[in-house]
Amino acid sequence: MTQIASFTIEHTRFLDPKGQATQALPAFAQNREALIDLYKAMVLTRTFDAKAVSLQRTGRLGTYASSLGQEAVPVGTAAAMRAEDVFLPSFREQGGQILRGVRMTEILLYWGGDERGSDFAGPREDFPICIPVGTHAPHAAGVARAFQLRGEARVAVCVFGDGATSRGDVYEAMNFAGVQNLPVVFVVNNNLWAISVPRSRQTAAETLAQKGIAAGIPGMQVDGNDVIAVRHAVGLAIERARAGKGPALVEALTYRLSDHTTADDASRYRDDAEVSARWKEEPISRLRQYLIESETWTKAEEETLIADCAAQVEAAVSEYLATPPLPPTAMFDHLYAVLPTALAEQRAEVEEASES
């Protein structure tokens, strides 16, 4: 028997759960302001999440998916991108969206059932939140193919959860990307739970990063609670893709400290002790501890940041709550360029009923 191929998956970490450096930091992380920007983005994300959950619990927002404990993945990913790249999020990447210029008010409008929330004032070509699991992966491959055909030095960055890697949509997207050598980076936000299904019940693969190998895509794994590691690995993959060297798959290992969404009760399928233990690994306290021990972050700065984040979120919430609702006919307005006759008739009926 002759061995014709072999593969390895590398794991990257720069900060351990106690905020101690495990190796020399990459160049960008040696800049104090760069690290503080990452920290601020994660704190703002967590502040926003807490308020959004509160709004849902009081009937002022629809079902919402918190990113509690996972802030480093979307923030680190978005921080590695250029403005001209295109972000294709799943439904737990609000931290990355905010960092890329999506307004918090827009995100609240979306979760409040208002289509205007997907009409971003900032990154106009970024894709809207994708609720169906993994269905945006083929879209990412299509976006990357468009960049390639146009000769544009741009990259599509697609984030999805661990459960999505068990979907055909993701395999098909990776296969197409590999064959066409597309400028796309797939990021797996592996929080170890696909709603109530643990990662061990989803797949027998030793890592999710290795799932790109069959598609000819290099895979790598990072500590997803280390925002420096996420920013570093995704950045390398993006620049590799931008240089015409093809797609990559980055698996970020993290943990979902919250329920799957506000419509879920995670206590039905996992122990409190398991969640409590994972709090010791969460990304915000990890980076905060590093900054404090590096004497680059003070208690006064922390207090100012908390107050500033709260003010930003409250302003966004006030704007959201003050936004007049769309008329009932709006439900027809984003389906077709030209409504089919049957739907046009229904729209007319709704309009007449709402005016009476």
C-alpha positions as CSV (number, residue, x, y, z in Angstrom):
1,M,0.0,0.0,0.0
2,T,1.3,3.4,-1.0
3,Q,0.3,6.6,0.9
4,I,-0.6,9.2,-1.7
5,A,-1.7,12.1,0.6
6,S,-1.6,13.3,4.1
7,F,-3.1,16.3,5.9
8,T,-2.7,18.3,9.1
9,I,-4.9,20.8,10.9
10,E,-3.1,23.5,12.9
11,H,-4.6,25.2,15.9
12,T,-3.7,28.8,16.8
13,R,-4.0,30.6,20.1
14,F,-2.2,33.7,21.3
15,L,-4.0,34.4,24.6
16,D,-5.0,31.6,27.1
17,P,-8.2,31.9,29.2
18,K,-6.3,33.9,31.9
19,G,-5.2,36.5,29.4
20,Q,-1.6,35.3,29.3
21,A,0.2,35.3,26.0
22,T,1.1,31.8,24.8
23,Q,3.5,33.0,22.0
24,A,4.7,36.2,20.4
25,L,1.7,38.3,19.2
26,P,1.2,39.1,15.5
27,A,2.3,42.6,14.4
28,F,-1.2,44.2,14.5
29,A,-1.7,43.0,18.1
30,Q,1.4,44.9,19.2
31,N,-0.4,48.1,18.6
32,R,-2.2,49.2,21.7
33,E,-5.0,51.0,19.9
34,A,-5.7,48.0,17.6
35,L,-6.3,45.8,20.6
36,I,-8.4,48.4,22.4
37,D,-10.5,48.7,19.3
38,L,-11.2,45.0,19.3
39,Y,-12.0,45.1,23.0
40,K,-14.4,48.0,22.6
41,A,-16.2,46.3,19.7
42,M,-16.7,43.2,21.8
43,V,-18.0,45.1,24.8
44,L,-20.4,47.1,22.6
45,T,-21.7,43.9,21.1
46,R,-22.4,42.4,24.5
47,T,-24.1,45.6,25.7
48,F,-26.2,45.6,22.6
49,D,-27.1,41.9,23.0
50,A,-28.2,42.3,26.6
51,K,-30.5,45.2,25.6
52,A,-31.9,43.3,22.6
53,V,-32.8,40.4,24.8
54,S,-34.5,42.7,27.3
55,L,-36.5,44.3,24.4
56,Q,-37.6,40.8,23.3
57,R,-38.6,39.8,26.8
58,T,-40.8,42.9,27.1
59,G,-42.5,42.4,23.8
60,R,-40.7,45.1,21.8
61,L,-38.6,42.9,19.6
62,G,-39.1,39.6,17.9
63,T,-37.0,36.4,18.5
64,Y,-33.4,37.3,18.9
65,A,-30.1,35.4,18.7
66,S,-27.5,36.5,21.3
67,S,-23.8,36.1,20.7
68,L,-23.0,36.0,24.4
69,G,-19.5,34.4,24.8
70,Q,-18.9,34.4,21.0
71,E,-18.1,38.0,20.4
72,A,-14.5,37.4,19.3
73,V,-15.5,35.4,16.2
74,P,-17.6,38.1,14.4
75,V,-15.5,41.0,15.7
76,G,-12.2,39.3,14.8
77,T,-13.5,38.3,11.4
78,A,-14.8,41.8,10.5
79,A,-11.6,43.5,11.8
80,A,-9.6,41.4,9.3
81,M,-11.7,42.6,6.3
82,R,-11.3,45.6,4.1
83,A,-14.2,47.9,3.5
84,E,-14.6,46.7,-0.1
85,D,-14.9,43.1,0.9
86,V,-18.4,41.5,1.3
87,F,-19.6,40.1,4.6
88,L,-22.2,37.3,4.5
89,P,-23.3,36.7,8.1
90,S,-25.5,34.1,9.7
91,F,-27.7,35.2,12.5
92,R,-25.2,35.7,15.4
93,E,-22.7,38.0,13.8
94,Q,-24.1,41.4,14.9
95,G,-20.7,42.3,16.4
96,G,-19.1,42.0,12.9
97,Q,-21.9,43.9,11.3
98,I,-21.7,46.8,13.7
99,L,-17.9,47.0,13.3
100,R,-18.4,47.1,9.5
101,G,-20.8,50.0,9.8
102,V,-24.3,48.5,10.0
103,R,-26.3,50.7,12.4
104,M,-27.6,49.1,15.6
105,T,-31.0,50.6,14.8
106,E,-31.0,48.7,11.5
107,I,-30.3,45.4,13.3
108,L,-33.1,46.1,15.8
109,L,-35.5,46.9,12.9
110,Y,-34.6,43.6,11.3
111,W,-35.3,41.6,14.4
112,G,-38.4,43.6,14.9
113,G,-39.7,42.3,11.6
114,D,-39.0,45.5,9.5
115,E,-37.4,44.9,6.1
116,R,-35.8,48.4,6.3
117,G,-33.4,46.8,8.8
118,S,-31.7,45.1,5.8
119,D,-31.2,48.3,3.8
120,F,-27.9,49.2,5.3
121,A,-26.8,52.8,5.2
122,G,-23.2,51.7,5.6
123,P,-21.8,48.6,3.9
124,R,-24.3,48.6,1.0
125,E,-23.1,45.3,-0.6
126,D,-22.9,43.3,2.7
127,F,-25.6,40.6,2.8
128,P,-28.5,40.7,5.2
129,I,-28.8,38.3,8.2
130,C,-29.4,34.7,7.0
131,I,-31.7,32.7,9.2
132,P,-31.8,29.4,7.2
133,V,-28.8,27.4,8.3
134,G,-26.0,27.4,5.7
135,T,-28.0,28.6,2.7
136,H,-25.8,31.7,2.4
137,A,-22.7,29.7,1.7
138,P,-23.5,29.2,-2.0
139,H,-24.3,32.9,-2.2
140,A,-20.8,33.6,-0.9
141,A,-19.3,31.4,-3.6
142,G,-21.4,33.3,-6.1
143,V,-20.2,36.7,-4.8
144,A,-16.6,35.5,-5.0
145,R,-17.1,34.2,-8.5
146,A,-18.4,37.7,-9.5
147,F,-15.2,39.3,-8.0
148,Q,-13.1,36.8,-10.0
149,L,-14.9,37.4,-13.3
150,R,-14.6,41.2,-12.8
151,G,-10.9,41.0,-11.9
152,E,-11.6,42.7,-8.5
153,A,-9.2,42.2,-5.6
154,R,-12.1,41.6,-3.2
155,V,-13.0,38.8,-0.9
156,A,-16.3,37.3,0.2
157,V,-16.3,36.3,3.9
158,C,-19.0,33.9,5.0
159,V,-19.7,33.0,8.6
160,F,-21.9,30.1,9.8
161,G,-22.3,27.8,12.7
162,D,-21.0,24.3,13.4
163,G,-24.4,22.8,12.5
164,A,-24.2,24.3,9.0
165,T,-21.1,22.1,8.2
166,S,-23.5,19.2,8.2
167,R,-25.6,20.7,5.5
168,G,-25.3,20.1,1.8
169,D,-25.4,23.8,1.0
170,V,-22.0,24.3,2.7
171,Y,-20.4,21.3,1.0
172,E,-21.6,22.4,-2.4
173,A,-20.3,26.0,-1.8
174,M,-16.9,24.7,-0.7
175,N,-16.7,22.3,-3.6
176,F,-17.5,25.0,-6.1
177,A,-15.1,27.4,-4.5
178,G,-12.3,24.9,-4.5
179,V,-12.8,24.0,-8.2
180,Q,-13.0,27.6,-9.3
181,N,-10.2,28.8,-6.9
182,L,-12.5,31.5,-5.6
183,P,-11.6,34.5,-3.3
184,V,-13.9,33.4,-0.5
185,V,-13.2,32.6,3.2
186,F,-15.6,30.4,5.1
187,V,-15.6,30.9,8.9
188,V,-17.2,28.3,11.2
189,N,-18.4,29.8,14.4
190,N,-18.2,26.5,16.3
191,N,-20.1,27.1,19.6
192,L,-20.4,23.3,20.1
193,W,-24.3,23.4,19.9
194,A,-26.6,23.3,16.8
195,I,-29.6,24.4,18.8
196,S,-30.0,21.4,21.1
197,V,-27.8,19.0,19.2
198,P,-24.2,18.8,20.6
199,R,-21.3,18.8,18.2
200,S,-20.6,15.2,19.0
201,R,-24.0,14.2,17.6
202,Q,-23.6,16.2,14.4
203,T,-20.5,14.8,12.9
204,A,-17.8,12.2,13.6
205,A,-15.1,14.4,12.1
206,E,-12.2,15.1,14.5
207,T,-12.3,18.8,13.5
208,L,-14.6,20.9,11.4
209,A,-11.6,22.5,9.8
210,Q,-10.8,19.3,8.0
211,K,-14.1,19.4,6.2
212,G,-12.6,21.7,3.6
213,I,-9.9,19.2,2.6
214,A,-12.2,17.1,0.3
215,A,-13.0,20.3,-1.5
216,G,-9.3,21.2,-1.9
217,I,-9.6,24.0,0.6
218,P,-7.0,24.4,3.3
219,G,-8.5,24.3,6.8
220,M,-7.2,25.8,10.0
221,Q,-8.6,25.9,13.6
222,V,-8.3,28.8,16.1
223,D,-9.3,29.5,19.6
224,G,-12.5,31.4,18.9
225,N,-12.4,33.0,22.4
226,D,-9.1,34.6,21.5
227,V,-10.0,37.6,19.3
228,I,-6.3,38.0,18.4
229,A,-6.2,34.5,17.0
230,V,-9.4,35.0,15.0
231,R,-8.3,38.3,13.6
232,H,-4.9,36.8,12.7
233,A,-6.1,33.5,11.1
234,V,-9.0,35.1,9.1
235,G,-6.7,37.9,8.0
236,L,-4.2,35.5,6.6
237,A,-6.9,33.6,4.8
238,I,-8.4,36.8,3.4
239,E,-5.1,38.1,2.0
240,R,-4.3,34.6,0.6
241,A,-7.7,34.7,-1.2
242,R,-7.1,38.3,-2.3
243,A,-3.8,37.3,-3.9
244,G,-5.5,34.7,-6.1
245,K,-4.5,31.6,-4.0
246,G,-8.1,30.5,-3.4
247,P,-10.5,29.8,-0.6
248,A,-9.9,28.7,3.0
249,L,-11.9,27.4,5.9
250,V,-11.3,28.7,9.4
251,E,-12.9,26.9,12.4
252,A,-13.2,29.1,15.5
253,L,-13.8,27.1,18.6
254,T,-16.0,29.0,21.1
255,Y,-19.0,28.4,23.3
256,R,-22.6,29.6,23.3
257,L,-23.2,31.0,26.8
258,S,-26.8,32.0,26.0
259,D,-29.8,30.1,24.8
260,H,-29.8,29.4,21.1
261,T,-32.3,32.3,20.7
262,T,-34.9,33.9,22.9
263,A,-37.3,31.2,21.7
264,D,-35.1,28.5,23.3
265,D,-34.5,27.2,26.8
266,A,-31.0,25.6,26.8
267,S,-31.4,24.3,30.3
268,R,-33.6,21.5,28.8
269,Y,-30.6,19.9,27.1
270,R,-27.4,21.0,28.9
271,D,-26.2,21.3,32.5
272,D,-25.7,24.6,34.3
273,A,-22.3,23.2,35.4
274,E,-21.2,22.9,31.8
275,V,-22.1,26.5,31.1
276,S,-20.6,27.9,34.3
277,A,-17.2,26.2,33.5
278,R,-17.2,27.8,30.0
279,W,-17.6,31.3,31.5
280,K,-13.9,31.0,32.5
281,E,-13.0,31.0,28.8
282,E,-15.1,33.9,27.4
283,P,-13.3,36.4,25.2
284,I,-13.9,39.8,26.8
285,S,-12.5,39.0,30.2
286,R,-9.6,37.3,28.5
287,L,-8.5,40.4,26.5
288,R,-9.3,42.7,29.3
289,Q,-7.0,40.8,31.6
290,Y,-4.2,41.0,29.0
291,L,-4.7,44.7,28.6
292,I,-4.7,45.3,32.3
293,E,-1.5,43.3,32.9
294,S,0.1,45.0,30.0
295,E,-0.7,48.3,31.7
296,T,-2.6,49.6,28.7
297,W,-6.1,49.6,30.3
298,T,-7.3,51.3,33.4
299,K,-10.4,51.2,35.6
300,A,-11.3,54.7,34.5
301,E,-11.1,53.7,30.9
302,E,-13.3,50.7,31.6
303,E,-15.9,52.8,33.3
304,T,-15.9,55.3,30.5
305,L,-16.3,52.5,27.9
306,I,-19.2,50.9,29.7
307,A,-21.0,54.2,30.0
308,D,-20.3,55.0,26.3
309,C,-21.6,51.6,25.1
310,A,-24.7,52.0,27.1
311,A,-25.4,55.4,25.7
312,Q,-24.8,54.2,22.1
313,V,-27.2,51.3,22.6
314,E,-29.9,53.4,24.3
315,A,-29.7,56.0,21.5
316,A,-30.2,53.2,18.9
317,V,-33.1,51.7,20.9
318,S,-34.8,55.1,21.1
319,E,-34.5,55.5,17.4
320,Y,-35.8,52.0,16.8
321,L,-38.8,52.5,19.0
322,A,-39.6,55.9,17.5
323,T,-39.6,54.5,13.9
324,P,-43.1,54.5,12.6
325,P,-44.2,51.0,11.5
326,L,-44.6,50.2,7.8
327,P,-48.2,49.7,6.5
328,P,-49.5,46.1,6.3
329,T,-49.0,46.2,2.5
330,A,-45.2,46.2,3.1
331,M,-45.3,42.4,3.4
332,F,-45.7,42.3,-0.4
333,D,-43.1,44.9,-1.3
334,H,-39.9,42.7,-1.1
335,L,-41.1,39.6,-2.9
336,Y,-41.0,40.3,-6.6
337,A,-40.0,43.1,-9.0
338,V,-43.5,42.8,-10.4
339,L,-46.1,41.1,-8.2
340,P,-48.0,38.1,-9.8
341,T,-51.6,38.8,-10.4
342,A,-52.8,36.7,-7.4
343,L,-50.5,38.5,-5.0
344,A,-51.4,41.9,-6.5
345,E,-55.0,41.2,-5.8
346,Q,-54.2,40.2,-2.2
347,R,-52.2,43.4,-1.8
348,A,-55.1,45.4,-3.0
349,E,-57.4,43.7,-0.5
350,V,-55.0,44.3,2.4
351,E,-54.7,48.0,1.4
352,E,-58.4,48.4,1.2
353,A,-58.9,46.7,4.6
354,S,-56.2,48.8,6.3
355,E,-57.8,52.0,5.0
356,S,-61.3,51.2,6.2
